[in-house]
Amino acid sequence: MAAPSGVRTCEDFAEFQLMEAHASREKIIKSCIAQTSNVVKTLREKREKAQDDIALLKQLRQEQTKLKLMQSELNVEEVVNDRSWKVFNERCRIHYKPPKSQ
């Protein structure tokens, strides 16, 4: 016997849209954080060798600011994920209960 449409819709949404979208965004943000961290590390090393280079200092500060913004974006993503699951559970709790990985 086929699952009722509400169950199937909730299950598909949870597994294929909500989980995958969150995992994809988190992976991309973490990748950007890693890349920017490497740039900051490199600029710090260059800065130690050329402490009078104002342009280098400005570039370092810009990259550090970018890194902080990306890290805060990861926190925002966590809040969005939590709220998304809260709404999902309110709407779909009678049809489908997702695995505990969320």
BAMI-616660 format. One record per atom (N, C-alpha, C): residue number from 1; atom name; x, y, z. Coordinates in nm, 2 decimals, m for minus. Each point is the difference from the previous one (the first is absolute). Layout:
! BAMI-616660
  num  atome      px      py      pz
  NUM     CA       X       Y       Z
...
***
This chain:
! BAMI-616660
  num  atome      px      py      pz
    1      N    0.08   m0.12    0.00
    1     CA   m0.08    0.12    0.00
    1      C    0.09    0.12    0.00
    2      N   m0.04    0.10   m0.08
    2     CA    0.08    0.12   m0.01
    2      C   m0.02    0.09    0.12
    3      N    0.10    0.08    0.03
    3     CA   m0.01    0.09    0.11
    3      C   m0.09    0.12   m0.03
    4      N   m0.08    0.05    0.09
    4     CA   m0.08    0.11   m0.02
    4      C    0.08    0.12   m0.06
    5      N   m0.06    0.09   m0.08
    5     CA    0.07    0.11   m0.06
    5      C    0.07    0.09    0.10
    6      N   m0.07    0.03    0.11
    6     CA    0.06    0.09    0.11
    6      C    0.13   m0.06    0.05
    7      N    0.00   m0.13    0.02
    7     CA    0.13   m0.06    0.05
    7      C    0.11    0.01   m0.10
    8      N   m0.04   m0.03   m0.13
    8     CA    0.10    0.00   m0.11
    8      C    0.05    0.14   m0.02
    9      N   m0.09    0.10    0.00
    9     CA    0.04    0.14   m0.02
    9      C    0.10    0.05    0.11
   10      N   m0.04   m0.03    0.13
   10     CA    0.08    0.04    0.11
   10      C    0.14   m0.07    0.00
   11      N    0.00   m0.13   m0.03
   11     CA    0.12   m0.08   m0.01
   11      C    0.09    0.06   m0.11
   12      N   m0.05    0.02   m0.12
   12     CA    0.08    0.05   m0.11
   12      C    0.05    0.14    0.04
   13      N   m0.08    0.08    0.05
   13     CA    0.05    0.14    0.04
   13      C    0.11   m0.01    0.10
   14      N   m0.02   m0.08    0.10
   14     CA    0.10   m0.01    0.11
   14      C    0.13   m0.06   m0.06
   15      N    0.00   m0.11   m0.07
   15     CA    0.12   m0.07   m0.04
   15      C    0.06    0.07   m0.12
   16      N   m0.07    0.04   m0.10
   16     CA    0.06    0.05   m0.12
   16      C    0.01    0.15   m0.01
   17      N   m0.07    0.07    0.08
   17     CA    0.01    0.15   m0.02
   17      C    0.06    0.06    0.13
   18      N   m0.06   m0.03    0.11
   18     CA    0.05    0.07    0.12
   18      C    0.14   m0.05    0.04
   19      N    0.02   m0.13    0.01
   19     CA    0.13   m0.06    0.04
   19      C    0.11    0.04   m0.10
   20      N   m0.03   m0.03   m0.13
   20     CA    0.10    0.03   m0.10
   20      C    0.04    0.14   m0.01
   21      N   m0.10    0.09    0.01
   21     CA    0.02    0.14   m0.02
   21      C    0.09    0.05    0.12
   22      N   m0.03   m0.04    0.12
   22     CA    0.08    0.04    0.11
   22      C    0.14   m0.05   m0.01
   23      N    0.01   m0.13   m0.03
   23     CA    0.14   m0.06   m0.01
   23      C    0.08    0.07   m0.11
   24      N   m0.07    0.03   m0.11
   24     CA    0.07    0.07   m0.11
   24      C    0.05    0.14    0.04
   25      N   m0.09    0.08    0.06
   25     CA    0.04    0.14    0.04
   25      C    0.11   m0.01    0.11
   26      N   m0.01   m0.09    0.09
   26     CA    0.10   m0.01    0.11
   26      C    0.13   m0.04   m0.06
   27      N    0.00   m0.09   m0.09
   27     CA    0.13   m0.04   m0.07
   27      C    0.06    0.12   m0.07
   28      N   m0.08    0.07   m0.07
   28     CA    0.06    0.12   m0.08
   28      C    0.05    0.10    0.09
   29      N   m0.07    0.04    0.11
   29     CA    0.04    0.10    0.09
   29      C    0.13   m0.04    0.07
   30      N    0.01   m0.13    0.04
   30     CA    0.12   m0.05    0.06
   30      C    0.12    0.00   m0.09
   31      N   m0.03   m0.03   m0.13
   31     CA    0.11    0.01   m0.10
   31      C    0.05    0.14   m0.02
   32      N   m0.09    0.10    0.00
   32     CA    0.04    0.14   m0.01
   32      C    0.08    0.04    0.13
   33      N   m0.04   m0.04    0.11
   33     CA    0.07    0.03    0.13
   33      C    0.14   m0.06   m0.01
   34      N    0.02   m0.12   m0.05
   34     CA    0.13   m0.06   m0.01
   34      C    0.09    0.08   m0.10
   35      N   m0.06    0.03   m0.11
   35     CA    0.08    0.08   m0.10
   35      C    0.04    0.13    0.05
   36      N   m0.09    0.07    0.07
   36     CA    0.03    0.14    0.05
   36      C    0.10   m0.01    0.12
   37      N   m0.01   m0.11    0.08
   37     CA    0.09   m0.02    0.11
   37      C    0.14   m0.02   m0.06
   38      N    0.02   m0.07   m0.11
   38     CA    0.13   m0.01   m0.06
   38      C    0.05    0.13   m0.05
   39      N   m0.08    0.08   m0.06
   39     CA    0.04    0.13   m0.05
   39      C    0.05    0.09    0.12
   40      N   m0.08    0.00    0.11
   40     CA    0.04    0.08    0.11
   40      C    0.13   m0.05    0.06
   41      N    0.02   m0.13    0.01
   41     CA    0.13   m0.06    0.05
   41      C    0.11    0.05   m0.09
   42      N   m0.01   m0.01   m0.13
   42     CA    0.10    0.05   m0.09
   42      C    0.03    0.14    0.01
   43      N   m0.11    0.08    0.01
   43     CA    0.02    0.15    0.02
   43      C    0.07    0.03    0.13
   44      N   m0.03   m0.07    0.11
   44     CA    0.06    0.02    0.13
   44      C    0.15   m0.03   m0.01
   45      N    0.04   m0.10   m0.07
   45     CA    0.14   m0.04   m0.02
   45      C    0.07    0.11   m0.08
   46      N   m0.06    0.05   m0.10
   46     CA    0.06    0.11   m0.08
   46      C    0.01    0.13    0.08
   47      N   m0.10    0.02    0.08
   47     CA    0.00    0.12    0.09
   47      C    0.11    0.00    0.10
   48      N    0.03   m0.12    0.05
   48     CA    0.12   m0.01    0.10
   48      C    0.13    0.04   m0.07
   49      N    0.01   m0.02   m0.13
   49     CA    0.12    0.03   m0.07
   49      C    0.01    0.14   m0.05
   50      N   m0.12    0.06   m0.02
   50     CA   m0.01    0.14   m0.05
   50      C   m0.10    0.08    0.08
   51      N    0.04    0.03    0.12
   51     CA   m0.09    0.07    0.10
   51      C   m0.03    0.14   m0.04
   52      N    0.07    0.06   m0.09
   52     CA   m0.02    0.14   m0.04
   52      C   m0.10    0.01   m0.12
   53      N   m0.03   m0.12   m0.06
   53     CA   m0.09    0.00   m0.12
   53      C   m0.14    0.03    0.04
   54      N   m0.05    0.12   m0.03
   54     CA   m0.14    0.04    0.04
   54      C   m0.10   m0.07   m0.09
   55      N    0.03   m0.02   m0.13
   55     CA   m0.09   m0.07   m0.09
   55      C   m0.02   m0.14    0.05
   56      N    0.10   m0.07    0.04
   56     CA   m0.01   m0.13    0.05
   56      C   m0.08   m0.01    0.13
   57      N    0.02    0.10    0.08
   57     CA   m0.08    0.00    0.13
   57      C   m0.15    0.02   m0.04
   58      N   m0.03    0.09   m0.09
   58     CA   m0.14    0.02   m0.04
   58      C   m0.06   m0.13   m0.06
   59      N    0.08   m0.07   m0.08
   59     CA   m0.05   m0.12   m0.06
   59      C   m0.03   m0.11    0.11
   60      N    0.10   m0.01    0.09
   60     CA   m0.02   m0.09    0.11
   60      C   m0.13    0.03    0.08
   61      N   m0.02    0.13    0.03
   61     CA   m0.12    0.04    0.08
   61      C   m0.13   m0.04   m0.08
   62      N    0.00    0.02   m0.13
   62     CA   m0.11   m0.03   m0.09
   62      C   m0.03   m0.15    0.01
   63      N    0.10   m0.08   m0.01
   63     CA   m0.01   m0.14    0.00
   63      C   m0.05   m0.05    0.13
   64      N    0.05    0.06    0.11
   64     CA   m0.04   m0.04    0.14
   64      C   m0.15    0.03    0.01
   65      N   m0.04    0.12   m0.05
   65     CA   m0.14    0.04    0.01
   65      C   m0.09   m0.10   m0.08
   66      N    0.05   m0.04   m0.12
   66     CA   m0.07   m0.10   m0.08
   66      C   m0.02   m0.13    0.08
   67      N    0.11   m0.04    0.06
   67     CA    0.00   m0.13    0.08
   67      C   m0.10    0.01    0.11
   68      N   m0.01    0.11    0.07
   68     CA   m0.09    0.01    0.11
   68      C   m0.15    0.00   m0.05
   69      N   m0.02    0.06   m0.11
   69     CA   m0.13    0.00   m0.06
   69      C   m0.04   m0.14   m0.04
   70      N    0.09   m0.08   m0.06
   70     CA   m0.03   m0.14   m0.04
   70      C   m0.03   m0.08    0.13
   71      N    0.08    0.02    0.10
   71     CA   m0.03   m0.08    0.12
   71      C   m0.13    0.04    0.06
   72      N   m0.04    0.12    0.00
   72     CA   m0.13    0.04    0.05
   72      C   m0.11   m0.06   m0.09
   73      N    0.03   m0.01   m0.13
   73     CA   m0.10   m0.06   m0.09
   73      C   m0.02   m0.15    0.03
   74      N    0.10   m0.06    0.05
   74     CA   m0.02   m0.14    0.04
   74      C   m0.09   m0.01    0.12
   75      N    0.01    0.10    0.09
   75     CA   m0.10    0.01    0.12
   75      C   m0.14    0.03   m0.05
   76      N   m0.01    0.09   m0.10
   76     CA   m0.13    0.03   m0.06
   76      C   m0.06   m0.13   m0.06
   77      N    0.08   m0.07   m0.07
   77     CA   m0.05   m0.13   m0.06
   77      C   m0.05   m0.10    0.10
   78      N    0.07    0.00    0.11
   78     CA   m0.05   m0.09    0.11
   78      C   m0.14    0.04    0.05
   79      N   m0.02    0.13    0.02
   79     CA   m0.13    0.06    0.04
   79      C   m0.11   m0.03   m0.10
   80      N    0.04    0.02   m0.13
   80     CA   m0.10   m0.03   m0.11
   80      C   m0.03   m0.15    0.00
   81      N    0.09   m0.08    0.02
   81     CA   m0.02   m0.15    0.00
   81      C   m0.09   m0.03    0.12
   82      N    0.03    0.05    0.11
   82     CA   m0.09   m0.03    0.12
   82      C   m0.14    0.05   m0.02
   83      N   m0.02    0.11   m0.05
   83     CA   m0.13    0.06   m0.03
   83      C   m0.07   m0.08   m0.11
   84      N    0.07   m0.04   m0.10
   84     CA   m0.06   m0.08   m0.11
   84      C   m0.05   m0.13    0.06
   85      N    0.08   m0.07    0.08
   85     CA   m0.05   m0.12    0.06
   85      C   m0.11    0.01    0.09
   86      N   m0.01    0.12    0.07
   86     CA   m0.11    0.02    0.09
   86      C   m0.13    0.02   m0.08
   87      N    0.00    0.07   m0.10
   87     CA   m0.11    0.02   m0.09
   87      C   m0.04   m0.14   m0.06
   88      N    0.10   m0.07   m0.05
   88     CA   m0.03   m0.13   m0.06
   88      C   m0.07   m0.09    0.10
   89      N    0.05   m0.01    0.12
   89     CA   m0.06   m0.08    0.10
   89      C   m0.14    0.04    0.04
   90      N   m0.03    0.13    0.00
   90     CA   m0.13    0.05    0.02
   90      C   m0.10   m0.04   m0.11
   91      N    0.05    0.00   m0.12
   91     CA   m0.09   m0.03   m0.12
   91      C   m0.01   m0.15   m0.03
   92      N    0.11   m0.08    0.03
   92     CA    0.00   m0.13   m0.05
   92      C    0.01   m0.11    0.11
   93      N   m0.01    0.04    0.13
   93     CA    0.02   m0.10    0.11
   93      C   m0.10   m0.11   m0.01
   94      N   m0.12    0.02   m0.05
   94     CA   m0.09   m0.12    0.00
   94      C    0.02   m0.09   m0.12
   95      N    0.08    0.05   m0.10
   95     CA    0.02   m0.07   m0.12
   95      C    0.14   m0.08   m0.01
   96      N    0.10    0.07    0.06
   96     CA    0.13   m0.05   m0.02
   96      C    0.10    0.05    0.11
   97      N    0.08   m0.09    0.06
   97     CA    0.10    0.04    0.10
   97      C    0.13   m0.03   m0.06
   98      N    0.08    0.11   m0.03
   98     CA    0.13   m0.02   m0.06
   98      C    0.10   m0.07    0.09
   99      N    0.11   m0.05   m0.06
   99     CA    0.10   m0.06    0.09
   99      C    0.07    0.10    0.09
  100      N    0.06   m0.04    0.10
  100     CA    0.06    0.09    0.10
  100      C    0.12    0.08   m0.05
  101      N    0.04   m0.02   m0.12
  101     CA    0.12    0.07   m0.05
  101      C   m0.01    0.15   m0.01
  102      N   m0.12    0.05    0.00
  102     CA   m0.03    0.14   m0.01
  102      C    0.02    0.06    0.13
***
